């Protein structure tokens, strides 16, 4: 599919990382990639920071569209399977929860991606201030290192958020006796993955904050506004 996609070049990074980020357990248990060549990253930062973020957003939007189309098909299949359940109230409840799961994943993924785009923009502004300060003789080595670390963290988070946005959550019905358990497990699995992805966004935000503080320490000055991405936990109607 990717070789036919108009975003082929932009998806190479996705293909590189998503093989490693398949489950929230892996995300939390394994060491995530870190910048191994901070100098090389710093050189590219001013020229490509915002551009990379824009490219990630294009890929993200494409994944959202693809997930929406896939969801429609899987929802129809679920509706067909639910016909075997006599209790209409239960059928409607399952379908409602299924729809809310898809909506929750989309909304929270979008909120996290938007937060990362803003963080990237803030880093670009900080990078420009650093370049100006360097012309005045300011030693900005530590700031540039902090910016490179933050940029790498943002890119990792963007890769994982794009992957999360592409996920299609539908409830797999096995039998009516285990209906409530099955639904509960599906919701729990989705929330667990969203928490794991959010932890990467929080880490990126913390690293950007460190870069801003390091800049202030050497007299470059504060920039930007507070970026938030916290989302209240979704409330899904329980199965009767």
N, C-alpha and C positions, 0 to 999 in steps of 0.2 A: 504493500500500500504506500509506503513512504517514498519508493522510487518514482511514484506517479504524482506525488504531492507537490504543489507549487512551492511549498515551504521546505523543500528537501534540505537545502543548506542550513536552514534554521533549526531543523530537527536533529541534526547530528549530535548536538550536546544532549538532547533528550535521550537519544538512543544509548549514549555513553553511560549516563548515570542511572536511568530507570532500572536497568538490570540489577543494580545494587540496592535499590530502594523499593522493594516489592511489598514489604509489610512494616507496620509500625514497630513491631518487636525488633526488626532488623535496624530500623532507623535509630532506635533508642539504645540498642546493644552494641552496635558496631561503631568504629571510629569513622567519622565522616571525612571526606577529602578536605585538605587544607592547602593554602597557597604554598607551593614548593619553590617558586621563583618570584619572590615579592618584587624584586627590581623590575622584572619583565612585566609583571602585572601593573605596577605603578606607571610604566611608560604608556600603557594602553588605556589607562583609566580615564583620562580627560577626553580622549577621542572616541571611546567606545562605550563608556558607562551607560549613558542614556540610550544610545542606539541599541545596545544589547537588551536593555529593559523593554524597549519598544518591540523588538523582535520576539521576546518572550511573550509579550502581551498578544501579539498576532497569533502565535502558536496556541496560546491559552484560549483565545476566542474560537479558534478552529476546533480545538478539543471539546469545548463546551457545546458547539454546534453538533459535532459528531456524537457526543454523549446523549444529546437531546433526541437525535434521530434513533439511536439504538434503544433508548429508554421507551420510546413509543411502541416499538416492536415487542420488547420484553413485557411491557405493561399489558399489552393485548394478550400475550401468552399467559400471564398471571391471571387475568380476568377469566380466561377460558378454564384454567385449572380450578379457580374458585367456584365454578359452577357445580362442582362435586360436593360443596358444603351447603347443607340445607338451610342453615341459619343465615338469613339475609343480613341481619345486624352484624354478624361476624364478617361476612364477605365485604360489606361496606367499610368496616373498621380496618381490615387488612389492606384494602386498596387505598384507603386514606393515608395510612401510615406509610405505605409504599411510595405514594406521591410526595409526602412530606420529607421522606428520606432523600429523594432525588433533589428536591428543592433546597433542603438544608445543605447538602453537599455543594450544590452550585453556588448558593449565596455565600457560604463561608469560604469557599475557594476563591470567589471573586473578591471578597473582602481582604483576604490574605495577599492576593496578587496586587491589588491596589495599594496596600500598605508597602509592599516591596518596591513597587514603582516609585512611590514617594520617597522611600529611603534612598533609592538609587539617585533620584533627583537631588536630594540633600547632599549626597556624597559628591556629586558633580560640582555643586556650588562650593562645597568645602575645598575640593581640589583646585578650583580656580583661585580661591583665596590663598591657598598654599603657594601656588605659583607666583602670585603677586608678592607674597611675603618673602619668598626666596630671592626676588630681585632686590629686596631691601637688606639682604644679608641674613635673614632668619634661618637658623638650622631647623629644617622641617623633616629630618630623617625619620624620627619617631612617629610623626603625624602621617607621613607617607606610608609607613609600615602598617599603621592602624587602619588607614584607608584601604590598603590592599587586602588586609585581613577581612575587613567589613565587606568589600566588594565580592570576595570569594564566597563569603557566607551568604550574601544575598543571592548570588547565582545558584548556589546549591539549593537554597530554599525555593527559588523560582522553578528549578527543574522538578522538584518534588511536588510543588503546588500544581504545576501543569499536569503531572501524572495523576494527581488526586482529582483534578477537574474532569479527567477523561474517564474516571471510574463510573460505572453504571450500577447503581444499587437497586436490586429487586429482590423481593422475598421469595425464597424457594419453598413451596408448600409440599411437605411429605405426606402428612396425614392430619386429620382434624384433631385427634387426641393431643398431638404435640404442637398445635397451632400457636398457642400463646408463647411457648418456649421458643419456637422457631422464629417468631417475630421479634421477641426480646433479644435473641442472639444476633439477629441481623442488624438491629438498631445499635446494639453494643459494639459490634464489629466496626460499623461505620464511625461511631463516635470515637472509638479507640484510634482509628487511623487519622481522623481529623485532629485529635489531640497531639499525635506524633508529628504531624505536619506543622501544626501551630508552634510546637516547641522549636522548630527550625526558624520560623519567622521571628519568634521572640529572641532567639540567639542572634539573628542578623541585626535586629533592632538594638540589642545590647552592644554589639560590636560597633555599630554606627555611633552610638552614644559615646563609646570610649574614644572613637576618633575625634568627635567634636570636643570632648573634654581635653584630649591631648593637644588639640589645636589651641584651645583657650589657654592651656598651661604655658605654651610658648608665645602667647600674645597675639594669636591670629584672630581670635574673637569668635563669639557664638553666632550660629546661623540657624535658620529653619524653625519650623513649628513642631510641636509634639505630634508624633505619628502613633495612632492607636489602631488596633485591629481586633480588640476583644469583642467577642460575640456571645450573647447570652446562650446558655445551653438550650437546645431545641426541645420543645415540649410536644411529644407525640401521644395521641389518644390511645390508652391501653385497650387491649382486646377484651371485650365483655366476657 
